[in-house]
Amino acid sequence: MQRARRTNPYPFTWEIPVATVVAVALLLILGIHAGRAGANLVAGAGLTLPSRETLFTSVPGILGGDAGAGLSSPPSQLAGPLAVRVWVSLIEALLLTLTLWGIKAGMDRWGPGRIQGMATREEAERLLGRSRLRKSAAVVRPDLYGKRR
C-alpha cells in the first residue's frame, strides 16, 4: 500500500479551528470600521479610524448608523446613518465572499477531502495527450509512421 494513501494518525486538535474563527471575527470587525471609514471618506470627512481602545466598543454604535462612534475627535461633516449601513454592508459582503473563497481554496488544497496523486490537466496532456502521441508515433506504430515514409 502506498504511504500517501494511508490515513494520517495525527488527531485534529482545537487550535487551528479556533484561530480561524478568531481571525474571521477580527476581519469582520475591521470590515465594519472600513465600511464606516469609506462612508465618511465619501461624505467628505476624510479617513476616520478609531483608536485602539475603542476598536471593539464602537462596533454597536457603527452598526446603529453612528458614523462618529469611537472616534476621538469626530469631524463636523460625518456620513448619514443610511450611508454608513450601506457601506458596512458592502464591505462585509465583500469580506465574507473573499473569506469563503479562501476557506474553499484552503480546504481543496489541504483539507481532508483533497485528492492526492492526481495530475493536473496540463500534466495529463503532456504525458498522455495528442502531442505526445504524435511525437512518439514512430515507436507506437512503426509500420505507419516509421522512417520508410
WORATA-V868030 format. One record per pair of residues at least 4 apart in sequence whose C-alpha atoms are under 7 Angstrom apart, sorted by the first residue. I is the first residue (numbers start at 1). J is the second residue. D is the distance in whole Angstrom. If there is no record, write none. Layout:
i=(I,I)
j=(J,J)
d=(D,D)
//
This chain:
i=(2,14,15,16,17,18,19,20,21,22,23,24,25,26,27,28,28,29,30,31,31,31,32,32,32,33,34,35,35,35,35,35,36,36,36,36,36,37,37,37,37,38,38,39,39,39,39,39,40,40,40,40,40,40,40,41,41,41,43,43,44,45,45,45,49,50,50,50,50,51,51,54,54,58,58,58,59,60,61,61,61,62,62,62,63,65,65,65,65,66,67,67,67,67,67,68,68,79,79,80,81,82,83,84,85,86,87,88,89,90,91,92,93,94,95,96,97,98,99,100,101,102,103,104,105,106,106,107,108,109,110,119,119,120,121,122,123,124,124,125,126,127,128,129,130,131,132,133,136,137,137,138,138,138,141,142,145)
j=(6,18,19,20,21,22,23,24,25,26,27,28,29,30,31,32,92,33,34,35,91,92,36,88,92,37,38,39,84,87,88,91,40,67,84,87,88,41,47,48,49,42,87,43,79,83,84,87,44,45,46,47,48,78,79,45,46,47,78,79,77,75,77,78,71,54,55,70,71,55,71,58,70,62,69,70,63,64,65,66,69,66,67,69,85,81,82,84,85,81,78,79,80,81,84,74,78,83,84,84,85,86,87,88,89,90,91,92,93,94,95,96,97,98,99,100,101,102,103,104,105,106,107,108,109,110,111,111,114,114,114,123,124,124,125,126,127,128,129,129,132,132,132,133,134,135,136,137,140,141,145,142,145,146,145,146,149)
d=(7,6,6,6,6,6,6,6,6,6,6,6,6,6,6,6,7,7,6,6,6,6,6,5,7,6,6,6,7,5,4,6,6,6,5,7,6,6,6,5,6,6,7,6,6,6,5,6,6,5,6,7,7,6,5,5,5,5,6,5,7,6,5,6,7,6,6,6,5,6,7,6,5,6,5,5,6,6,7,5,5,5,6,6,7,4,7,6,6,6,6,6,7,7,6,6,7,6,6,6,6,6,6,6,6,6,6,6,6,6,6,6,6,6,6,6,6,6,6,6,6,6,6,6,6,6,7,4,5,6,6,6,6,6,6,6,6,6,7,4,6,6,6,6,6,6,6,6,6,6,6,5,5,5,6,4,7)
//
